[in-house]
């Protein structure tokens, strides 16, 4: 599979085992309350049909907007800002295809803060078919684990990131159009 955004082509190796057996597709045991994702703002933030914004808990995608975070990512990784923004665009496009316009369930992490400093809901997100969105994005190589988040799924997320890197999935794979 490949995704092309702004002249950037990202090819990656998909998992060859059955997606229904991976953590990214585990069925959740919670609720029948659904809300629609109306807009993907970036790879880890959505706008919902009730007007709220949701930040996916436990994951982090490359920044696609000029910001202090973009500057920090550039300093830490040694990559130029335009490259990081292109990777952020690719992650956002992947997530847009995964969730935009779809019904999801939002699940709060027990004992974790409800809102971040930008007043976004901090949540695990599940598609109507039970796909665990936070895990799927990491599993397919479009997000890193956000290690600063002390959440119950952190070890699962770390395992999925390691497997995505080892198997060169998503942004860990061959990325054409970058210097």
C-alpha positions in Angstrom: 0.0 0.0 0.0 1.2 3.6 -0.5 -0.1 7.0 0.3 0.8 10.1 -1.7 0.5 13.6 -0.1 2.0 16.8 -1.4 4.4 14.9 -3.7 5.5 12.6 -0.9 5.0 9.0 -1.6 5.1 6.6 1.4 5.2 2.9 0.7 5.1 0.4 3.5 4.9 -3.3 4.2 1.5 -4.2 5.5 1.2 -6.8 8.2 0.6 -10.2 6.5 -1.2 -11.8 9.4 -5.0 -11.4 9.8 -5.7 -7.8 11.0 -8.7 -9.1 13.0 -6.2 -10.8 15.3 -4.0 -7.8 16.0 -4.4 -5.4 18.8 -5.4 -2.6 16.3 -8.5 -4.6 15.6 -9.4 -6.0 19.0 -13.0 -5.8 19.7 -13.8 -3.5 22.7 -16.2 -4.5 25.4 -17.5 -1.1 26.1 -20.7 0.9 25.1 -22.9 1.4 22.1 -22.7 5.2 22.2 -21.2 6.5 19.0 -20.2 9.9 17.7 -19.1 10.9 14.2 -15.5 12.2 13.4 -16.2 15.2 11.2 -12.7 16.3 10.6 -9.2 15.1 11.1 -7.1 18.1 12.2 -3.8 16.2 12.3 -2.7 12.6 12.8 -3.7 12.5 16.5 -6.5 15.1 16.8 -10.1 15.0 15.5 -13.1 17.3 15.5 -16.3 15.5 16.5 -20.0 16.0 15.4 -20.8 17.6 18.8 -18.1 20.2 18.2 -15.6 18.7 20.7 -12.0 18.0 19.8 -10.4 14.7 20.7 -6.6 14.1 21.2 -5.7 10.4 20.8 -4.2 9.3 24.1 -0.8 7.5 24.1 0.3 8.3 20.6 2.1 11.1 18.8 2.3 11.8 15.1 4.7 14.2 13.2 3.8 17.8 13.4 2.3 19.3 10.2 1.9 22.9 11.3 4.5 25.5 12.2 4.7 25.4 15.9 7.0 25.1 18.9 6.4 21.4 18.7 7.7 21.3 15.1 10.8 23.2 16.2 11.4 20.7 19.1 10.9 17.7 16.7 13.4 19.2 14.3 16.0 19.8 17.0 15.5 16.3 18.5 15.6 14.4 15.2 17.9 16.5 13.2 15.4 16.5 10.3 14.5 19.7 8.6 11.0 21.2 9.3 9.7 20.7 5.8 10.4 17.0 6.0 8.7 16.7 9.3 5.7 18.6 8.0 5.5 16.2 5.0 5.6 13.2 7.3 2.8 14.9 9.4 0.7 15.3 6.2 1.2 11.6 5.4 0.1 10.6 8.9 -2.9 12.9 8.8 -4.0 11.5 5.4 -3.7 8.0 6.7 -5.8 8.8 9.7 -8.3 10.8 7.7 -8.9 7.7 5.5 -9.2 5.6 8.6 -11.8 7.6 10.7 -13.2 10.7 9.0 -16.9 10.6 8.6 -17.1 7.4 10.6 -18.9 6.6 13.9 -16.6 6.0 16.8 -16.7 5.4 20.5 -14.6 7.5 22.8 -13.2 5.8 25.9 -11.5 7.6 28.8 -8.5 6.2 30.5 -9.4 5.5 34.1 -7.5 7.7 36.5 -6.0 9.9 33.7 -6.7 13.5 33.0 -9.9 14.2 31.0 -8.7 17.3 29.0 -5.3 18.5 27.8 -4.1 22.1 28.0 -5.8 22.9 24.7 -9.2 21.7 26.1 -9.2 18.5 23.9 -10.7 15.3 25.3 -8.0 12.7 25.9 -9.4 9.4 24.7 -8.9 6.0 23.2 -11.0 5.7 20.1 -12.8 2.7 18.6 -14.4 2.4 15.2 -17.9 0.9 15.1 -16.4 -2.4 14.0 -14.3 -2.5 17.2 -11.0 -1.4 15.6 -8.8 0.3 18.3 -7.8 3.4 16.4 -4.9 4.5 18.6 -3.3 1.1 18.3 -4.0 0.8 14.6 -2.2 4.1 13.8 0.9 2.9 15.7 0.7 -0.6 14.3 0.6 0.7 10.7 3.6 3.0 11.3 2.0 6.4 11.3 2.6 7.3 15.0 5.1 7.0 17.8 4.2 6.1 21.3 3.8 9.2 23.4 5.9 8.0 26.3 5.1 10.9 28.5 1.6 9.5 28.8 1.4 7.1 31.7 -1.5 5.1 30.3 -2.5 1.4 30.8 -1.9 0.6 27.1 1.7 1.9 27.0 3.4 -1.5 26.8 1.1 -2.6 24.0 1.8 0.6 22.1 5.5 0.2 22.6 5.3 -3.4 21.2 3.3 -2.2 18.2 5.8 0.6 17.4 8.7 -1.8 17.7 7.0 -4.2 15.2 6.1 -1.3 12.8 9.8 -0.1 12.8 11.2 -3.7 12.4 8.8 -4.4 9.5 9.2 -0.9 7.9 5.5 0.0 8.0 4.2 3.4 7.3 6.6 6.2 8.0 9.2 3.7 9.0 9.3 2.3 5.5 10.5 3.6 2.2 9.5 7.3 2.0 10.0 8.8 -1.4 10.3 12.5 -1.9 12.3 13.2 1.2 15.9 14.4 1.4 
